[in-house]
Amino acid sequence: MSKKTGKRFANVWDAIAETPEEAVNLTLRSDLMDEIEAVVGKNGWTQAEAAKRCGVSQPRINDLLRGRISRFSLDALVNIASALGRKVRIILHEAA
């Protein structure tokens, strides 16, 4: 019986991204999507109501709530968060 050896990653995005920069971008988008989903859930909004509040279509909210990360840029997610009255802050740290 052989041991499997492989790399360990901090998160799934580090494992699947082709570059460290892409992994950071995916991580930020994922985090924003999670936060927006939490706001929608906390308020008990339907997709239609959330879409209206976010200034986007209901299918767009559906994509967000289903985690379709490739359909959203950081800019789009920041705009959605802003429409919900949220402030997005990004803090830079030295890379490990």
Protein Blocks (a to p, Z undefined) as FASTA:
>chain_A
ZZddddddfblklmmpmbfklmmmmmmmmmmmmmmmmmmmmnopafklmmmmnopafklm
mmmmnopaklpcfklmmmmmmmnopacdddddddZZ
